[in-house]
């Protein structure tokens, strides 16, 4: 039996799982977030949750600007 190592990104909000894009050969591999995924404060978000978070953030910032 062989050992298979897999890395995945898990959305910290909805739980969606996606494999990252990995370039290079272990142990010199470069791991890149899947397309559309975002990160803030150490949390990973899928594209759907990330877009919702960005909209909420923009709304909060515009309300702060308006007083």
Buried (B, 14 or more C-beta within 10 A) or exposed (E): EEEEEEEEBEBBBEEBEBEBEEEEEEEEEEEEBBEEBBEEEEEBBBBEBBEBBEEEEEEEEEEEEEE
